[in-house]
Amino acid sequence: MDREQEEMQFVGLFGIFKESYKIIISWRKIFTQITLTLILPLTFIFLAHLEISNSLFVDIEHTEYEKRFTRPGTKRYTNLSNTLSSEWITFWLFKVAYFTALLILSLLSTAAVVYTIASIYTGRKLTFKNVMSVVPKVWKRLMATFVYMFLAFLVYNLLGAFVLLICFMILPDNTFGAFLANVLLVIYVMGFVYMTVIWQLASVVSVLESVYGMKAMTKSMDLIKGNRGIAISIFFLLNMSFILIQILFESLVMEGSLLDAWKRVGFGVLYFILLLTLFLFGLVIQTILYLVCKSYHHENIDKEDLSNHLESYLGDYEPLNGKDVQLQQYHV
């Protein structure tokens, strides 16, 4: 990386994008290997899920439509009911399998990219074999952080739904009531976005520091102070790009009946590459954001200590705990 850590605090929104692009280009071989191994399957699963989910849901709608115009109590009605139940079970089993695969590949990709950038930052010898050997160990820490964030989102959404339900019951059914409901909805969305940003930064903290889970979330909240605007702007830019790609894929590839087959294939390949690139850039960007936040709070990262921390994932180095340090100082 071209910049020293002290200079990272002055890197703005577009500077983070520029740094991310430069590091990917400079180390394109290792990032290409990571992309082909982890991010490519992640992208394929996501786009395939859109197509398969749409197909399954079309079948469900068709069966429900036929059932609606079939007399209850007949054999055909019973068969349609059984078919509909089977289709819904298939749909939800597919969703569970999809989200499980998506979670695993997302965490593995995060572990690989964050570890790679940290190794580049510390000047460590970096090979794809080392990265892939470390990924399963880092994945466990990321999973612990994910579980805590999932529970936090669950509680937040339940509280949000409860508050909105109460407000809809007590608010007057007029313009003023609708205005207050929209204000509450905006506040809820803002909180959801903030928690998502915290989660993304906590994932980096879980890899590069000795904390994970709840402590990583707390550390992430401290780091984001002073850079909330940049972090939220990055969130919206990446997610708006993601939504745009998804909408174009669904309209031109999945539902592009007016286009010939070759054009649909061409658009499919184009959006696949765009989404692949977006996933990679998103992971690199959140790691660069972590370095910017650390520099902003003047929390200098000792490259030797970080290198030793990364080495511990390989099993070749065991960092000293507090007791060991005290004993060493006592003997001195």
DOKE-335358 format. One record per residue (C-alpha): residue in one letter; chain; x, y, z. Coordinates in Angstrom, 3 decimals, padded with zeros to 6 digits. Layout:
! DOKE-335358
<sedren residu="a" chaine="A" u="X" v="Y" w="Z"/>
...
//
This chain:
! DOKE-335358
<sedren residu="m" chaine="A" u="000.000" v="000.000" w="000.000"/>
<sedren residu="d" chaine="A" u="001.301" v="003.408" w="-000.977"/>
<sedren residu="r" chaine="A" u="000.080" v="005.355" w="002.063"/>
<sedren residu="e" chaine="A" u="001.406" v="005.228" w="005.597"/>
<sedren residu="q" chaine="A" u="-001.166" v="004.665" w="008.303"/>
<sedren residu="e" chaine="A" u="-000.896" v="008.227" w="009.629"/>
<sedren residu="e" chaine="A" u="-002.013" v="009.477" w="006.205"/>
<sedren residu="m" chaine="A" u="-005.021" v="007.150" w="006.005"/>
<sedren residu="q" chaine="A" u="-007.128" v="009.421" w="008.244"/>
<sedren residu="f" chaine="A" u="-007.162" v="012.023" w="005.465"/>
<sedren residu="v" chaine="A" u="-008.492" v="009.597" w="002.854"/>
<sedren residu="g" chaine="A" u="-012.058" v="010.551" w="001.944"/>
<sedren residu="l" chaine="A" u="-014.865" v="008.676" w="000.232"/>
<sedren residu="f" chaine="A" u="-013.391" v="008.618" w="-003.251"/>
<sedren residu="g" chaine="A" u="-009.903" v="008.097" w="-001.813"/>
<sedren residu="i" chaine="A" u="-011.116" v="004.822" w="-000.281"/>
<sedren residu="f" chaine="A" u="-012.432" v="003.689" w="-003.668"/>
<sedren residu="k" chaine="A" u="-009.146" v="004.708" w="-005.290"/>
<sedren residu="e" chaine="A" u="-007.045" v="002.850" w="-002.710"/>
<sedren residu="s" chaine="A" u="-009.220" v="-000.235" w="-003.146"/>
<sedren residu="y" chaine="A" u="-008.793" v="-000.170" w="-006.920"/>
<sedren residu="k" chaine="A" u="-005.014" v="000.291" w="-006.648"/>
<sedren residu="i" chaine="A" u="-004.545" v="-002.597" w="-004.227"/>
<sedren residu="i" chaine="A" u="-006.610" v="-004.959" w="-006.391"/>
<sedren residu="i" chaine="A" u="-004.671" v="-004.015" w="-009.531"/>
<sedren residu="s" chaine="A" u="-001.299" v="-004.228" w="-007.774"/>
<sedren residu="w" chaine="A" u="-002.065" v="-007.689" w="-006.390"/>
<sedren residu="r" chaine="A" u="-004.377" v="-008.882" w="-009.142"/>
<sedren residu="k" chaine="A" u="-002.977" v="-012.430" w="-009.202"/>
<sedren residu="i" chaine="A" u="-003.889" v="-013.278" w="-005.600"/>
<sedren residu="f" chaine="A" u="-007.233" v="-011.450" w="-005.840"/>
<sedren residu="t" chaine="A" u="-008.036" v="-013.273" w="-009.083"/>
<sedren residu="q" chaine="A" u="-007.378" v="-016.587" w="-007.344"/>
<sedren residu="i" chaine="A" u="-009.591" v="-015.627" w="-004.403"/>
<sedren residu="t" chaine="A" u="-012.301" v="-014.424" w="-006.783"/>
<sedren residu="l" chaine="A" u="-012.326" v="-017.610" w="-008.848"/>
<sedren residu="t" chaine="A" u="-012.305" v="-019.832" w="-005.750"/>
<sedren residu="l" chaine="A" u="-014.795" v="-018.080" w="-003.450"/>
<sedren residu="i" chaine="A" u="-016.448" v="-015.005" w="-004.942"/>
<sedren residu="l" chaine="A" u="-017.329" v="-016.585" w="-008.306"/>
<sedren residu="p" chaine="A" u="-019.392" v="-019.383" w="-006.663"/>
<sedren residu="l" chaine="A" u="-020.974" v="-016.749" w="-004.394"/>
<sedren residu="t" chaine="A" u="-022.043" v="-014.708" w="-007.427"/>
<sedren residu="f" chaine="A" u="-023.306" v="-017.756" w="-009.309"/>
<sedren residu="i" chaine="A" u="-025.374" v="-018.930" w="-006.328"/>
<sedren residu="f" chaine="A" u="-026.958" v="-015.506" w="-005.914"/>
<sedren residu="l" chaine="A" u="-027.991" v="-015.135" w="-009.565"/>
<sedren residu="a" chaine="A" u="-029.091" v="-018.779" w="-009.849"/>
<sedren residu="h" chaine="A" u="-031.196" v="-018.270" w="-006.722"/>
<sedren residu="l" chaine="A" u="-033.081" v="-015.432" w="-008.431"/>
<sedren residu="e" chaine="A" u="-033.943" v="-017.625" w="-011.408"/>
<sedren residu="i" chaine="A" u="-034.866" v="-020.729" w="-009.384"/>
<sedren residu="s" chaine="A" u="-036.899" v="-018.787" w="-006.788"/>
<sedren residu="n" chaine="A" u="-038.835" v="-017.075" w="-009.558"/>
<sedren residu="s" chaine="A" u="-039.558" v="-020.412" w="-011.257"/>
<sedren residu="l" chaine="A" u="-040.719" v="-022.043" w="-008.010"/>
<sedren residu="f" chaine="A" u="-042.925" v="-019.084" w="-007.124"/>
<sedren residu="v" chaine="A" u="-044.530" v="-019.066" w="-010.589"/>
<sedren residu="d" chaine="A" u="-045.476" v="-022.724" w="-010.067"/>
<sedren residu="i" chaine="A" u="-046.973" v="-021.871" w="-006.656"/>
<sedren residu="e" chaine="A" u="-049.032" v="-019.011" w="-008.099"/>
<sedren residu="h" chaine="A" u="-050.288" v="-021.255" w="-010.927"/>
<sedren residu="t" chaine="A" u="-051.361" v="-023.979" w="-008.496"/>
<sedren residu="e" chaine="A" u="-053.084" v="-021.441" w="-006.225"/>
<sedren residu="y" chaine="A" u="-054.899" v="-019.989" w="-009.240"/>
<sedren residu="e" chaine="A" u="-056.196" v="-023.423" w="-010.294"/>
<sedren residu="k" chaine="A" u="-057.180" v="-024.267" w="-006.727"/>
<sedren residu="r" chaine="A" u="-059.167" v="-021.036" w="-006.444"/>
<sedren residu="f" chaine="A" u="-061.435" v="-022.123" w="-009.312"/>
<sedren residu="t" chaine="A" u="-061.783" v="-025.751" w="-008.207"/>
<sedren residu="r" chaine="A" u="-064.710" v="-026.940" w="-006.121"/>
<sedren residu="p" chaine="A" u="-063.692" v="-027.908" w="-002.575"/>
<sedren residu="g" chaine="A" u="-064.101" v="-031.545" w="-001.613"/>
<sedren residu="t" chaine="A" u="-063.321" v="-032.918" w="-005.058"/>
<sedren residu="k" chaine="A" u="-060.370" v="-035.190" w="-005.826"/>
<sedren residu="r" chaine="A" u="-058.794" v="-032.485" w="-008.011"/>
<sedren residu="y" chaine="A" u="-059.036" v="-029.990" w="-005.147"/>
<sedren residu="t" chaine="A" u="-057.304" v="-032.446" w="-002.792"/>
<sedren residu="n" chaine="A" u="-054.544" v="-033.118" w="-005.331"/>
<sedren residu="l" chaine="A" u="-054.016" v="-029.394" w="-005.869"/>
<sedren residu="s" chaine="A" u="-053.829" v="-028.824" w="-002.092"/>
<sedren residu="n" chaine="A" u="-051.204" v="-031.562" w="-001.749"/>
<sedren residu="t" chaine="A" u="-049.266" v="-030.182" w="-004.710"/>
<sedren residu="l" chaine="A" u="-049.379" v="-026.664" w="-003.262"/>
<sedren residu="s" chaine="A" u="-048.094" v="-027.869" w="000.126"/>
<sedren residu="s" chaine="A" u="-045.286" v="-029.756" w="-001.593"/>
<sedren residu="e" chaine="A" u="-044.349" v="-026.699" w="-003.675"/>
<sedren residu="w" chaine="A" u="-044.227" v="-024.447" w="-000.606"/>
<sedren residu="i" chaine="A" u="-042.032" v="-026.975" w="001.252"/>
<sedren residu="t" chaine="A" u="-039.698" v="-027.156" w="-001.748"/>
<sedren residu="f" chaine="A" u="-039.583" v="-023.366" w="-001.947"/>
<sedren residu="w" chaine="A" u="-038.626" v="-022.884" w="001.719"/>
<sedren residu="l" chaine="A" u="-036.137" v="-025.771" w="001.743"/>
<sedren residu="f" chaine="A" u="-034.457" v="-024.178" w="-001.254"/>
<sedren residu="k" chaine="A" u="-034.368" v="-020.814" w="000.546"/>
<sedren residu="v" chaine="A" u="-032.749" v="-022.394" w="003.623"/>
<sedren residu="a" chaine="A" u="-030.136" v="-024.154" w="001.478"/>
<sedren residu="y" chaine="A" u="-029.474" v="-020.927" w="-000.446"/>
<sedren residu="f" chaine="A" u="-029.023" v="-018.723" w="002.613"/>
<sedren residu="t" chaine="A" u="-026.773" v="-021.336" w="004.236"/>
<sedren residu="a" chaine="A" u="-024.518" v="-021.529" w="001.169"/>
<sedren residu="l" chaine="A" u="-024.584" v="-017.732" w="000.805"/>
<sedren residu="l" chaine="A" u="-023.576" v="-017.226" w="004.444"/>
<sedren residu="i" chaine="A" u="-020.715" v="-019.719" w="004.281"/>
<sedren residu="l" chaine="A" u="-019.269" v="-018.314" w="001.045"/>
<sedren residu="s" chaine="A" u="-019.724" v="-014.705" w="002.217"/>
<sedren residu="l" chaine="A" u="-017.813" v="-015.325" w="005.445"/>
<sedren residu="l" chaine="A" u="-015.093" v="-017.316" w="003.686"/>
<sedren residu="s" chaine="A" u="-014.683" v="-014.544" w="001.090"/>
<sedren residu="t" chaine="A" u="-014.511" v="-011.906" w="003.819"/>
<sedren residu="a" chaine="A" u="-011.867" v="-013.898" w="005.697"/>
<sedren residu="a" chaine="A" u="-009.753" v="-014.365" w="002.567"/>
<sedren residu="v" chaine="A" u="-009.878" v="-010.730" w="001.412"/>
<sedren residu="v" chaine="A" u="-009.300" v="-009.165" w="004.856"/>
<sedren residu="y" chaine="A" u="-006.415" v="-011.518" w="005.630"/>
<sedren residu="t" chaine="A" u="-004.866" v="-010.818" w="002.206"/>
<sedren residu="i" chaine="A" u="-004.983" v="-007.034" w="002.611"/>
<sedren residu="a" chaine="A" u="-003.571" v="-007.252" w="006.142"/>
<sedren residu="s" chaine="A" u="-000.718" v="-009.422" w="004.851"/>
<sedren residu="i" chaine="A" u="-000.019" v="-006.912" w="002.085"/>
<sedren residu="y" chaine="A" u="-000.100" v="-004.078" w="004.636"/>
<sedren residu="t" chaine="A" u="002.453" v="-005.792" w="006.879"/>
<sedren residu="g" chaine="A" u="004.681" v="-006.843" w="003.982"/>
<sedren residu="r" chaine="A" u="004.304" v="-010.542" w="004.749"/>
<sedren residu="k" chaine="A" u="005.096" v="-013.202" w="002.178"/>
<sedren residu="l" chaine="A" u="001.721" v="-013.968" w="000.681"/>
<sedren residu="t" chaine="A" u="000.656" v="-017.060" w="-001.226"/>
<sedren residu="f" chaine="A" u="-002.779" v="-018.307" w="-002.194"/>
<sedren residu="k" chaine="A" u="-002.086" v="-021.563" w="-000.348"/>
<sedren residu="n" chaine="A" u="-001.483" v="-019.649" w="002.913"/>
<sedren residu="v" chaine="A" u="-004.650" v="-017.627" w="002.441"/>
<sedren residu="m" chaine="A" u="-006.795" v="-020.721" w="001.904"/>
<sedren residu="s" chaine="A" u="-005.242" v="-022.493" w="004.900"/>
<sedren residu="v" chaine="A" u="-006.078" v="-019.544" w="007.148"/>
<sedren residu="v" chaine="A" u="-009.627" v="-018.965" w="005.885"/>
<sedren residu="p" chaine="A" u="-011.313" v="-021.867" w="007.791"/>
<sedren residu="k" chaine="A" u="-009.765" v="-020.689" w="011.085"/>
<sedren residu="v" chaine="A" u="-010.787" v="-017.059" w="010.596"/>
<sedren residu="w" chaine="A" u="-014.239" v="-018.178" w="009.473"/>
<sedren residu="k" chaine="A" u="-015.038" v="-019.417" w="012.991"/>
<sedren residu="r" chaine="A" u="-014.436" v="-015.941" w="014.439"/>
<sedren residu="l" chaine="A" u="-016.542" v="-014.340" w="011.722"/>
<sedren residu="m" chaine="A" u="-019.334" v="-016.821" w="012.383"/>
<sedren residu="a" chaine="A" u="-019.368" v="-015.885" w="016.079"/>
<sedren residu="t" chaine="A" u="-019.644" v="-012.205" w="015.158"/>
<sedren residu="f" chaine="A" u="-022.410" v="-012.999" w="012.672"/>
<sedren residu="v" chaine="A" u="-024.426" v="-014.854" w="015.321"/>
<sedren residu="y" chaine="A" u="-024.305" v="-011.855" w="017.656"/>
<sedren residu="m" chaine="A" u="-025.242" v="-009.476" w="014.858"/>
<sedren residu="f" chaine="A" u="-028.079" v="-011.772" w="013.751"/>
<sedren residu="l" chaine="A" u="-029.488" v="-011.735" w="017.276"/>
<sedren residu="a" chaine="A" u="-029.102" v="-007.941" w="017.422"/>
<sedren residu="f" chaine="A" u="-030.968" v="-007.568" w="014.111"/>
<sedren residu="l" chaine="A" u="-033.666" v="-009.973" w="015.308"/>
<sedren residu="v" chaine="A" u="-034.272" v="-007.977" w="018.487"/>
<sedren residu="y" chaine="A" u="-034.152" v="-004.687" w="016.566"/>
<sedren residu="n" chaine="A" u="-036.662" v="-005.872" w="013.963"/>
<sedren residu="l" chaine="A" u="-039.033" v="-007.281" w="016.592"/>
<sedren residu="l" chaine="A" u="-038.917" v="-004.026" w="018.562"/>
<sedren residu="g" chaine="A" u="-039.339" v="-002.026" w="015.352"/>
<sedren residu="a" chaine="A" u="-042.356" v="-004.092" w="014.305"/>
<sedren residu="f" chaine="A" u="-043.873" v="-003.765" w="017.800"/>
<sedren residu="v" chaine="A" u="-043.413" v="000.028" w="017.898"/>
<sedren residu="l" chaine="A" u="-044.795" v="000.497" w="014.387"/>
<sedren residu="l" chaine="A" u="-047.796" v="-001.725" w="015.194"/>
<sedren residu="i" chaine="A" u="-048.583" v="000.266" w="018.344"/>
<sedren residu="c" chaine="A" u="-048.208" v="003.546" w="016.455"/>
<sedren residu="f" chaine="A" u="-050.515" v="002.406" w="013.662"/>
<sedren residu="m" chaine="A" u="-053.102" v="001.479" w="016.298"/>
<sedren residu="i" chaine="A" u="-052.976" v="004.773" w="018.197"/>
<sedren residu="l" chaine="A" u="-052.103" v="007.269" w="015.476"/>
<sedren residu="p" chaine="A" u="-055.037" v="009.102" w="013.854"/>
<sedren residu="d" chaine="A" u="-056.038" v="008.029" w="010.357"/>
<sedren residu="n" chaine="A" u="-055.214" v="011.343" w="008.710"/>
<sedren residu="t" chaine="A" u="-052.327" v="013.214" w="007.087"/>
<sedren residu="f" chaine="A" u="-050.635" v="013.919" w="010.409"/>
<sedren residu="g" chaine="A" u="-050.786" v="010.237" w="011.388"/>
<sedren residu="a" chaine="A" u="-049.354" v="009.183" w="008.028"/>
<sedren residu="f" chaine="A" u="-046.547" v="011.737" w="008.432"/>
<sedren residu="l" chaine="A" u="-045.576" v="010.405" w="011.880"/>
<sedren residu="a" chaine="A" u="-045.676" v="006.822" w="010.577"/>
<sedren residu="n" chaine="A" u="-043.317" v="007.751" w="007.735"/>
<sedren residu="v" chaine="A" u="-040.969" v="009.504" w="010.183"/>
<sedren residu="l" chaine="A" u="-040.822" v="006.357" w="012.327"/>
<sedren residu="l" chaine="A" u="-040.196" v="004.258" w="009.228"/>
<sedren residu="v" chaine="A" u="-037.294" v="006.508" w="008.196"/>
<sedren residu="i" chaine="A" u="-035.805" v="006.261" w="011.710"/>
<sedren residu="y" chaine="A" u="-036.106" v="002.471" w="011.537"/>
<sedren residu="v" chaine="A" u="-034.333" v="002.346" w="008.144"/>
<sedren residu="m" chaine="A" u="-031.558" v="004.636" w="009.414"/>
<sedren residu="g" chaine="A" u="-031.017" v="002.346" w="012.394"/>
<sedren residu="f" chaine="A" u="-030.976" v="-000.716" w="010.143"/>
<sedren residu="v" chaine="A" u="-028.374" v="000.866" w="007.855"/>
<sedren residu="y" chaine="A" u="-026.207" v="001.879" w="010.821"/>
<sedren residu="m" chaine="A" u="-026.306" v="-001.637" w="012.263"/>
<sedren residu="t" chaine="A" u="-025.345" v="-003.092" w="008.874"/>
<sedren residu="v" chaine="A" u="-022.332" v="-000.775" w="008.673"/>
<sedren residu="i" chaine="A" u="-021.348" v="-001.816" w="012.215"/>
<sedren residu="w" chaine="A" u="-021.585" v="-005.474" w="011.193"/>
<sedren residu="q" chaine="A" u="-019.394" v="-004.999" w="008.121"/>
<sedren residu="l" chaine="A" u="-016.677" v="-003.242" w="010.117"/>
<sedren residu="a" chaine="A" u="-016.988" v="-005.770" w="012.954"/>
<sedren residu="s" chaine="A" u="-016.186" v="-008.510" w="010.436"/>
<sedren residu="v" chaine="A" u="-012.849" v="-006.853" w="009.689"/>
<sedren residu="v" chaine="A" u="-012.183" v="-006.334" w="013.413"/>
<sedren residu="s" chaine="A" u="-012.816" v="-010.054" w="014.008"/>
<sedren residu="v" chaine="A" u="-010.028" v="-010.958" w="011.585"/>
<sedren residu="l" chaine="A" u="-007.420" v="-008.313" w="012.395"/>
<sedren residu="e" chaine="A" u="-007.812" v="-008.016" w="016.151"/>
<sedren residu="s" chaine="A" u="-008.010" v="-010.438" w="019.066"/>
<sedren residu="v" chaine="A" u="-011.728" v="-009.771" w="019.673"/>
<sedren residu="y" chaine="A" u="-014.832" v="-011.137" w="017.999"/>
<sedren residu="g" chaine="A" u="-018.542" v="-011.472" w="018.692"/>
<sedren residu="m" chaine="A" u="-019.995" v="-008.800" w="020.977"/>
<sedren residu="k" chaine="A" u="-016.582" v="-007.234" w="021.641"/>
<sedren residu="a" chaine="A" u="-015.987" v="-006.846" w="017.897"/>
<sedren residu="m" chaine="A" u="-019.357" v="-005.100" w="017.559"/>
<sedren residu="t" chaine="A" u="-018.483" v="-002.715" w="020.405"/>
<sedren residu="k" chaine="A" u="-015.058" v="-002.031" w="018.885"/>
<sedren residu="s" chaine="A" u="-016.687" v="-001.382" w="015.517"/>
<sedren residu="m" chaine="A" u="-019.081" v="001.146" w="017.057"/>
<sedren residu="d" chaine="A" u="-016.135" v="003.006" w="018.577"/>
<sedren residu="l" chaine="A" u="-014.157" v="002.998" w="015.328"/>
<sedren residu="i" chaine="A" u="-017.013" v="004.279" w="013.181"/>
<sedren residu="k" chaine="A" u="-017.338" v="007.470" w="015.246"/>
<sedren residu="g" chaine="A" u="-016.210" v="010.429" w="013.180"/>
<sedren residu="n" chaine="A" u="-016.570" v="008.511" w="009.912"/>
<sedren residu="r" chaine="A" u="-020.271" v="007.627" w="009.939"/>
<sedren residu="g" chaine="A" u="-020.955" v="009.820" w="006.906"/>
<sedren residu="i" chaine="A" u="-018.292" v="008.109" w="004.803"/>
<sedren residu="a" chaine="A" u="-019.309" v="004.629" w="005.965"/>
<sedren residu="i" chaine="A" u="-023.011" v="005.210" w="005.253"/>
<sedren residu="s" chaine="A" u="-022.208" v="006.793" w="001.872"/>
<sedren residu="i" chaine="A" u="-020.178" v="003.695" w="000.948"/>
<sedren residu="f" chaine="A" u="-023.075" v="001.508" w="002.079"/>
<sedren residu="f" chaine="A" u="-025.565" v="003.340" w="-000.135"/>
<sedren residu="l" chaine="A" u="-023.274" v="003.473" w="-003.181"/>
<sedren residu="l" chaine="A" u="-022.505" v="-000.243" w="-003.028"/>
<sedren residu="n" chaine="A" u="-026.079" v="-001.281" w="-002.287"/>
<sedren residu="m" chaine="A" u="-027.593" v="000.985" w="-004.931"/>
<sedren residu="s" chaine="A" u="-025.184" v="-000.561" w="-007.456"/>
<sedren residu="f" chaine="A" u="-026.168" v="-004.024" w="-006.220"/>
<sedren residu="i" chaine="A" u="-029.898" v="-003.277" w="-006.522"/>
<sedren residu="l" chaine="A" u="-029.441" v="-001.781" w="-010.003"/>
<sedren residu="i" chaine="A" u="-027.583" v="-004.883" w="-011.235"/>
<sedren residu="q" chaine="A" u="-030.271" v="-007.136" w="-009.760"/>
<sedren residu="i" chaine="A" u="-033.106" v="-005.151" w="-011.358"/>
<sedren residu="l" chaine="A" u="-031.412" v="-005.159" w="-014.770"/>
<sedren residu="f" chaine="A" u="-030.683" v="-008.891" w="-014.498"/>
<sedren residu="e" chaine="A" u="-034.301" v="-009.684" w="-013.647"/>
<sedren residu="s" chaine="A" u="-035.757" v="-007.439" w="-016.368"/>
<sedren residu="l" chaine="A" u="-033.372" v="-008.230" w="-019.245"/>
<sedren residu="v" chaine="A" u="-032.287" v="-011.805" w="-018.503"/>
<sedren residu="m" chaine="A" u="-035.031" v="-013.467" w="-016.458"/>
<sedren residu="e" chaine="A" u="-037.983" v="-011.657" w="-018.060"/>
<sedren residu="g" chaine="A" u="-036.390" v="-010.480" w="-021.306"/>
<sedren residu="s" chaine="A" u="-038.854" v="-012.300" w="-023.553"/>
<sedren residu="l" chaine="A" u="-038.551" v="-009.624" w="-026.240"/>
<sedren residu="l" chaine="A" u="-034.816" v="-010.252" w="-026.565"/>
<sedren residu="d" chaine="A" u="-033.366" v="-013.178" w="-028.468"/>
<sedren residu="a" chaine="A" u="-031.472" v="-015.907" w="-026.618"/>
<sedren residu="w" chaine="A" u="-028.000" v="-014.615" w="-027.471"/>
<sedren residu="k" chaine="A" u="-028.742" v="-011.145" w="-026.142"/>
<sedren residu="r" chaine="A" u="-030.088" v="-012.582" w="-022.891"/>
<sedren residu="v" chaine="A" u="-026.956" v="-014.714" w="-022.520"/>
<sedren residu="g" chaine="A" u="-024.791" v="-011.669" w="-023.250"/>
<sedren residu="f" chaine="A" u="-026.577" v="-009.534" w="-020.654"/>
<sedren residu="g" chaine="A" u="-026.405" v="-012.431" w="-018.196"/>
<sedren residu="v" chaine="A" u="-022.627" v="-012.684" w="-018.570"/>
<sedren residu="l" chaine="A" u="-022.262" v="-008.898" w="-018.300"/>
<sedren residu="y" chaine="A" u="-024.250" v="-008.645" w="-015.066"/>
<sedren residu="f" chaine="A" u="-022.462" v="-011.696" w="-013.676"/>
<sedren residu="i" chaine="A" u="-019.097" v="-009.974" w="-014.175"/>
<sedren residu="l" chaine="A" u="-020.385" v="-006.686" w="-012.754"/>
<sedren residu="l" chaine="A" u="-021.753" v="-008.395" w="-009.645"/>
<sedren residu="l" chaine="A" u="-018.548" v="-010.405" w="-009.235"/>
<sedren residu="t" chaine="A" u="-016.513" v="-007.191" w="-009.360"/>
<sedren residu="l" chaine="A" u="-018.883" v="-005.441" w="-006.951"/>
<sedren residu="f" chaine="A" u="-018.580" v="-008.234" w="-004.364"/>
<sedren residu="l" chaine="A" u="-014.769" v="-008.092" w="-004.515"/>
<sedren residu="f" chaine="A" u="-014.625" v="-004.298" w="-004.309"/>
<sedren residu="g" chaine="A" u="-017.083" v="-004.277" w="-001.410"/>
<sedren residu="l" chaine="A" u="-014.880" v="-006.584" w="000.663"/>
<sedren residu="v" chaine="A" u="-011.713" v="-004.627" w="-000.123"/>
<sedren residu="i" chaine="A" u="-013.423" v="-001.305" w="000.577"/>
<sedren residu="q" chaine="A" u="-014.648" v="-002.333" w="004.044"/>
<sedren residu="t" chaine="A" u="-011.081" v="-003.359" w="004.959"/>
<sedren residu="i" chaine="A" u="-009.672" v="-000.027" w="003.741"/>
<sedren residu="l" chaine="A" u="-012.416" v="001.730" w="005.725"/>
<sedren residu="y" chaine="A" u="-011.188" v="-000.092" w="008.844"/>
<sedren residu="l" chaine="A" u="-007.650" v="001.274" w="008.293"/>
<sedren residu="v" chaine="A" u="-009.056" v="004.776" w="007.769"/>
<sedren residu="c" chaine="A" u="-011.066" v="004.567" w="011.018"/>
<sedren residu="k" chaine="A" u="-008.047" v="003.270" w="012.951"/>
<sedren residu="s" chaine="A" u="-005.921" v="006.138" w="011.637"/>
<sedren residu="y" chaine="A" u="-008.659" v="008.694" w="012.413"/>
<sedren residu="h" chaine="A" u="-008.658" v="007.631" w="016.075"/>
<sedren residu="h" chaine="A" u="-004.837" v="007.572" w="016.108"/>
<sedren residu="e" chaine="A" u="-004.838" v="003.857" w="016.905"/>
<sedren residu="n" chaine="A" u="-001.594" v="003.044" w="015.166"/>
<sedren residu="i" chaine="A" u="-001.348" v="-000.511" w="013.902"/>
<sedren residu="d" chaine="A" u="002.011" v="-002.028" w="014.788"/>
<sedren residu="k" chaine="A" u="002.931" v="-003.968" w="011.647"/>
<sedren residu="e" chaine="A" u="005.035" v="-006.467" w="013.582"/>
<sedren residu="d" chaine="A" u="002.257" v="-007.191" w="016.087"/>
<sedren residu="l" chaine="A" u="-000.292" v="-007.494" w="013.287"/>
<sedren residu="s" chaine="A" u="002.055" v="-009.791" w="011.383"/>
<sedren residu="n" chaine="A" u="002.418" v="-011.984" w="014.481"/>
<sedren residu="h" chaine="A" u="-001.362" v="-012.005" w="014.884"/>
<sedren residu="l" chaine="A" u="-001.749" v="-013.162" w="011.279"/>
<sedren residu="e" chaine="A" u="000.997" v="-015.745" w="011.793"/>
<sedren residu="s" chaine="A" u="-000.955" v="-017.237" w="014.707"/>
<sedren residu="y" chaine="A" u="-003.671" v="-018.319" w="012.246"/>
<sedren residu="l" chaine="A" u="-001.077" v="-020.518" w="010.550"/>
<sedren residu="g" chaine="A" u="-000.171" v="-022.119" w="013.883"/>
<sedren residu="d" chaine="A" u="003.456" v="-020.972" w="013.640"/>
<sedren residu="y" chaine="A" u="003.206" v="-018.274" w="016.277"/>
<sedren residu="e" chaine="A" u="001.373" v="-018.078" w="019.565"/>
<sedren residu="p" chaine="A" u="001.009" v="-014.491" w="020.842"/>
<sedren residu="l" chaine="A" u="001.853" v="-013.887" w="024.486"/>
<sedren residu="n" chaine="A" u="-001.055" v="-013.376" w="026.816"/>
<sedren residu="g" chaine="A" u="-001.086" v="-010.860" w="029.637"/>
<sedren residu="k" chaine="A" u="000.235" v="-013.327" w="032.235"/>
<sedren residu="d" chaine="A" u="003.180" v="-014.306" w="030.049"/>
<sedren residu="v" chaine="A" u="004.127" v="-010.684" w="029.566"/>
<sedren residu="q" chaine="A" u="004.025" v="-009.997" w="033.301"/>
<sedren residu="l" chaine="A" u="006.215" v="-012.979" w="034.052"/>
<sedren residu="q" chaine="A" u="008.710" v="-011.899" w="031.457"/>
<sedren residu="q" chaine="A" u="008.881" v="-008.403" w="032.928"/>
<sedren residu="y" chaine="A" u="009.217" v="-009.797" w="036.435"/>
<sedren residu="h" chaine="A" u="012.229" v="-011.947" w="035.498"/>
<sedren residu="v" chaine="A" u="013.864" v="-008.994" w="033.798"/>
//
